[in-house]
Amino acid sequence: MRPERDSSGAPYDAHDAYGEDGAFEAAVDHLEDPLTDPLPGQHPSPWFRSGGGSGSAEPEQQESSGQRTPAEPQEQEWYDPEGYDRDWYGGQQQEPQHAPEPTYEQLYGAYAPEQPAPVPDDETVGLRTSDTRRIAEPSTEGRAARRKAAKKGGTRPAEPRPEPRPGAAPLSRVEARRAERARRPSPGAVISRGLGEVFITVGVLMLLFVTYQLWWTNIRAQQQADGAAHDLQESWAKGKGKPGSFEPGQGFALLHIPRLDVVVPVAEGIDKQKVLDRGMVGHYNEGATKTAMPEAKKGNFAVAGHRNTHGEPFRYINRLEPGDPIVVETQDKYFVYKMASILPQTAPSNTSVIGPVPPGSGFTKPGRYITLTTCTPEFTSKYRMIVWGKMVEERPRDKGKPSALVN
């Protein structure tokens, strides 16, 4: 049987079970649910109240005919903040009081310009921003170097790393590596430094050599020449060293140049190491350059000496003027010459300047002459300078010194 029809066959909605319109809704409103309906005069939530007053039920309007009609809608306050606060917290809710945040000075002390601000520790910081990250320190070793060191059982000593400047922005690892590579010298710089060190070393060696040549050789040669002169005078006093043949390097006379204040031993031969470099004057006595001795009745007594270094006995012979005395002292006699002429420059191969009658000297016939030869210009040996003199007096030693040595 369909529900909309009863046994009599009449439709279900044809019966008005509740009478007038609205009776069904009124009946439903009067139903009480023990789980959801409040007690009379109360509301389920204490902070909800109707417009008719707190804790009272809504008034219902009924007509005299006995039908219940809903009350006219009134403005209602569905949320009571004061009631909520009072019922749940026992009074008016207070705003939570937060402790003031500590200042920078309380955390880190007074700011000091020379000390950078403390950097957060990465071990206690979960996330890291650009202004709190740790300052990257440049690594002086690569992975390959560390691996090799680990295989060898040790590590290379770490080089000192530069300290970051106070207040400087922190560097990332890539920036630190770039800065480290920029600090390393380039191959060109290494080569330049090596060449510079070589040049400095060579310059120092050259300076030492020049000092040796110009200063020490003079001191040493003068000491040797003074010793040779002293030995020669002692041998004369003992009656030794009679005129005759002398061994190469053996001293046999003293040369005096009063104008230049020079007194130097004369040795046999012109050997550089045995005679000239020892501060003495050498006598030409070999081969085509063999010359006469001072006691010879005719001939040219030719000697050679250094102009620079090694005692430099002939350094200033260019200052001699015609008539200046040149004296050769032997064991028995004094031979006095007077300067006659000078040849400022000639080739080293020109041996005619020490001949019996030297060309260019002004002498026209054989006689008793003296020739002084030395290098020119100074500090070179490219040319030779020649000074000639003519004997004017032969004086025995027992008659005393000549006037040229006394004045």
C-alpha positions in Angstrom: 0.0 0.0 0.0 1.4 3.4 -0.9 2.0 5.6 2.0 0.2 8.5 0.6 -3.1 6.6 0.7 -4.8 5.1 3.7 -7.1 2.1 3.7 -10.0 4.1 2.6 -8.1 5.2 -0.5 -8.0 8.8 0.2 -4.8 10.8 -0.4 -2.6 11.3 2.6 -2.3 15.0 2.2 -6.1 15.3 2.1 -6.2 15.0 5.9 -5.3 18.0 7.9 -3.8 16.2 11.0 -2.8 19.4 12.7 -5.5 21.7 11.7 -4.6 25.1 10.7 -1.5 26.2 8.9 1.6 26.3 11.2 0.3 23.8 13.7 3.0 21.3 12.6 5.9 23.7 13.1 4.5 24.7 16.5 4.3 21.1 17.6 7.9 20.5 16.5 9.1 23.5 18.4 7.6 22.2 21.6 9.4 18.9 21.3 12.2 18.6 23.9 15.4 16.7 23.2 17.1 15.8 26.5 20.6 15.8 24.7 20.3 19.2 23.0 17.5 21.2 24.6 18.5 23.4 27.5 16.8 23.6 30.8 14.0 26.0 30.9 15.2 29.6 31.0 18.8 28.7 30.1 21.0 28.5 26.9 23.6 25.9 26.1 26.4 28.5 26.1 26.6 31.0 28.9 28.0 33.8 26.7 25.1 33.6 24.3 22.0 35.5 25.3 18.8 36.6 23.6 17.6 40.1 23.3 15.0 39.6 26.1 17.5 39.4 28.8 20.2 37.0 30.0 19.0 33.6 31.2 15.4 33.9 30.0 13.6 31.9 27.3 12.3 33.4 24.2 8.7 34.7 24.7 6.2 33.1 22.5 3.2 34.8 21.2 -0.1 32.9 21.1 -3.3 34.0 19.8 -6.5 33.6 21.7 -7.5 30.8 19.4 -4.8 28.7 21.1 -2.4 28.6 18.1 1.3 29.3 18.7 2.9 31.9 16.5 6.7 32.6 16.5 7.8 35.8 18.2 8.7 38.7 16.1 12.4 38.8 15.3 14.5 40.9 17.6 18.1 42.0 17.4 20.2 39.5 19.2 23.9 39.6 20.5 25.3 36.1 19.7 28.8 36.8 21.1 29.5 38.2 24.5 33.3 38.9 24.9 32.9 39.9 28.5 30.9 36.8 29.4 33.5 34.6 27.6 36.3 36.2 29.4 34.5 36.1 32.7 33.4 32.5 32.5 36.6 31.0 31.1 39.4 33.1 32.6 37.6 34.4 35.7 37.9 38.1 34.7 38.9 40.4 31.9 41.6 38.9 29.7 44.8 40.8 29.8 47.2 41.3 27.0 50.2 39.0 27.3 53.2 40.9 28.6 56.4 40.1 26.6 59.8 40.7 28.1 61.7 43.5 26.3 64.2 42.3 23.7 67.8 42.6 25.0 69.9 45.3 23.3 73.1 44.8 21.4 75.1 46.2 24.3 73.5 43.8 26.7 74.3 40.8 24.5 77.8 41.7 23.2 78.9 44.7 25.3 79.8 48.2 24.2 80.7 48.4 20.6 84.4 48.7 19.9 85.4 49.8 16.3 88.5 47.7 16.4 86.6 44.5 17.2 84.2 43.1 14.6 80.7 42.1 15.6 80.4 38.5 16.8 79.6 36.0 14.2 76.8 33.4 14.9 78.1 29.8 15.4 77.1 27.6 12.5 76.6 24.7 14.8 73.7 26.4 16.5 72.2 28.1 13.6 69.8 26.1 11.4 69.4 28.6 8.6 72.1 31.0 7.5 71.6 34.4 5.7 74.1 36.6 4.0 74.6 38.8 7.0 75.1 36.0 9.5 77.3 33.5 7.6 80.7 32.8 8.8 83.6 34.6 7.2 85.2 32.3 4.7 88.9 31.7 5.2 90.9 31.2 2.0 92.4 27.8 1.7 96.0 27.5 0.6 95.7 23.8 -0.3 93.6 22.1 -3.0 92.0 18.8 -2.8 94.7 17.1 -4.8 97.4 18.4 -2.3 95.3 17.2 0.7 94.8 13.8 -0.9 98.6 13.4 -1.5 99.4 14.5 2.0 96.8 12.0 3.4 98.4 9.2 1.4 101.8 10.1 2.7 100.5 9.9 6.2 100.8 13.6 7.0 99.6 17.0 6.0 101.5 20.0 4.8 102.0 22.8 7.3 99.3 25.3 6.9 100.4 28.7 5.8 99.3 31.7 7.9 96.0 33.1 6.7 95.3 36.8 6.5 93.0 38.1 9.2 89.8 39.8 8.0 89.7 43.5 8.4 87.4 44.8 11.1 84.0 45.8 9.5 84.9 44.1 6.2 82.2 42.2 4.4 82.5 38.4 4.8 83.9 36.5 1.8 82.4 33.4 0.2 84.5 30.4 -0.5 84.7 31.2 -4.2 85.7 34.8 -3.4 88.3 33.6 -1.0 89.8 31.3 -3.6 90.0 34.1 -6.1 91.6 36.3 -3.6 94.2 33.6 -2.8 95.0 33.1 -6.5 95.3 36.9 -6.9 97.9 37.0 -4.1 100.0 34.3 -5.7 102.8 35.7 -7.9 102.5 35.1 -11.6 105.2 33.2 -13.5 106.4 36.5 -15.0 106.8 38.0 -11.6 108.7 34.9 -10.4 111.1 35.2 -13.4 111.5 38.9 -12.9 112.4 38.4 -9.3 114.9 35.7 -10.2 116.5 38.0 -12.8 116.5 40.9 -10.3 118.3 38.7 -7.8 120.9 37.6 -10.4 121.5 41.2 -11.4 121.9 42.3 -7.8 124.3 39.5 -7.1 126.4 40.3 -10.2 126.3 44.0 -9.3 127.6 43.3 -5.8 130.3 41.0 -7.2 131.4 43.7 -9.7 131.4 46.3 -6.9 133.6 44.1 -4.8 135.9 43.5 -7.8 136.3 47.2 -8.5 136.9 47.8 -4.8 139.6 45.1 -4.9 141.2 46.5 -8.0 141.2 50.2 -7.1 141.8 50.0 -3.4 143.1 46.8 -2.1 145.7 46.1 -4.9 147.2 49.5 -4.2 147.6 48.8 -0.5 149.0 45.4 -1.1 151.4 46.5 -3.8 152.7 49.4 -1.8 153.4 47.1 1.1 155.3 44.8 -1.2 157.2 47.6 -2.9 158.2 49.1 0.5 159.4 45.7 1.6 161.5 45.2 -1.5 163.1 48.7 -1.2 164.0 48.0 2.5 165.5 44.7 1.6 167.5 46.3 -1.3 169.0 49.0 1.0 169.9 46.4 3.6 171.7 44.3 1.0 173.6 47.4 -0.2 174.6 48.2 3.4 176.1 44.6 3.6 178.0 45.0 0.4 175.8 42.8 -1.7 174.2 43.4 -5.1 177.2 44.5 -7.2 176.3 45.7 -10.7 176.0 42.9 -13.2 173.4 40.4 -14.3 170.2 40.1 -12.2 167.6 37.4 -12.0 164.1 38.2 -13.3 162.2 39.9 -10.6 165.3 40.8 -8.6 165.5 44.5 -7.5 168.7 46.3 -8.3 167.9 50.1 -8.1 165.6 52.8 -6.8 163.8 55.3 -9.0 163.1 58.8 -7.6 160.7 61.3 -9.1 160.8 64.2 -6.7 158.1 66.2 -8.4 155.6 63.3 -8.0 157.0 62.2 -4.6 157.7 58.8 -6.0 160.3 56.3 -4.7 159.9 52.8 -6.2 162.2 49.8 -6.6 163.4 48.8 -10.1 163.5 45.1 -10.8 164.8 43.1 -13.7 162.2 42.2 -16.3 158.6 43.4 -17.0 156.8 40.3 -15.8 153.3 41.4 -14.7 152.9 39.1 -11.7 156.5 39.0 -10.4 157.3 42.7 -11.0 154.6 45.1 -12.1 151.7 43.8 -9.9 154.0 44.0 -6.9 154.2 47.7 -7.2 157.7 47.8 -8.7 159.0 49.3 -12.0 160.4 46.7 -14.5 163.4 47.1 -16.7 163.1 46.0 -20.4 165.8 43.3 -20.8 164.5 40.6 -23.2 164.7 40.1 -26.9 164.0 43.1 -29.2 163.0 45.2 -26.1 166.3 44.7 -24.3 167.7 48.1 -23.2 170.9 49.3 -21.6 171.6 49.6 -17.9 172.1 53.1 -16.3 175.9 52.7 -16.0 176.3 52.0 -19.7 178.3 54.7 -21.6 175.7 54.9 -24.3 172.2 53.6 -24.4 168.5 54.0 -23.4 167.5 52.8 -19.9 163.8 52.0 -20.4 161.4 51.0 -17.6 157.6 50.3 -17.4 155.1 50.7 -14.6 151.4 50.7 -13.8 149.4 53.9 -14.1 146.4 52.6 -12.3 146.1 49.9 -9.6 148.8 47.8 -8.0 150.7 50.7 -6.5 150.3 52.9 -9.7 153.8 54.4 -9.5 153.4 56.1 -13.0 149.9 57.5 -12.6 150.9 61.2 -12.8 153.9 61.1 -15.1 151.8 63.1 -17.6 152.3 66.1 -15.2 156.1 66.1 -15.7 157.6 69.1 -17.4 160.8 69.5 -19.3 163.7 69.9 -16.8 162.1 68.0 -14.0 164.7 65.6 -12.4 164.4 61.8 -12.6 167.0 60.0 -10.4 168.1 56.3 -10.5 169.9 55.2 -7.4 172.1 52.1 -7.5 174.5 50.5 -4.9 177.4 52.7 -6.0 176.1 55.8 -7.8 173.2 58.2 -8.5 172.2 58.8 -12.1 170.4 62.1 -12.6 168.2 62.6 -15.7 166.2 65.6 -16.7 162.8 65.2 -18.4 163.1 66.2 -22.1 159.8 65.4 -23.9 156.5 63.4 -23.7 154.5 61.3 -26.2 150.9 61.4 -25.0 149.7 58.3 -26.9 151.1 55.6 -29.1 150.3 52.0 -30.0 151.5 49.2 -27.7 153.3 47.6 -30.6 155.5 50.6 -31.2 158.8 49.4 -29.7 160.9 52.1 -31.4 160.1 54.4 -28.5 162.7 52.5 -26.3 165.4 52.3 -29.0 168.9 53.8 -28.6 167.7 57.0 -30.4 163.9 57.1 -30.0 162.0 58.8 -32.8 159.8 61.7 -31.6 161.9 62.2 -28.5 163.9 65.1 -30.0 167.2 63.2 -29.7 169.3 63.1 -32.8 172.3 60.9 -31.8 173.1 58.1 -29.4 173.5 59.1 -25.8 172.5 58.2 -22.2 168.8 58.4 -22.1 165.9 57.2 -19.9 162.4 56.2 -21.1 159.3 55.8 -18.8 156.3 53.8 -20.4 152.8 53.3 -19.0 149.2 52.7 -20.1 146.8 55.4 -21.2 144.0 56.5 -20.9 143.6 55.8 -17.2 142.0 52.5 -16.2 142.7 51.1 -19.7 145.6 49.5 -21.5 144.6 50.5 -25.1 147.6 52.9 -25.7 151.0 53.7 -24.2 152.3 57.0 -22.9 156.0 57.7 -23.2 158.2 60.1 -21.2 161.9 60.7 -22.2 164.8 62.1 -20.2 168.5 62.8 -20.7 171.3 62.1 -18.2 172.9 65.2 -16.8 174.9 63.9 -13.8 176.5 60.7 -12.6 177.3 61.0 -8.9 179.1 58.4 -6.6 177.3 57.5 -3.4 180.2 58.4 -1.3 179.8 62.1 -2.4 176.4 62.2 -1.0 173.0 62.7 -2.5 172.5 64.9 -5.6 170.9 68.3 -5.2 167.7 67.0 -6.8 167.1 64.7 -3.8 168.3 67.1 -1.2 166.0 70.1 -2.1 
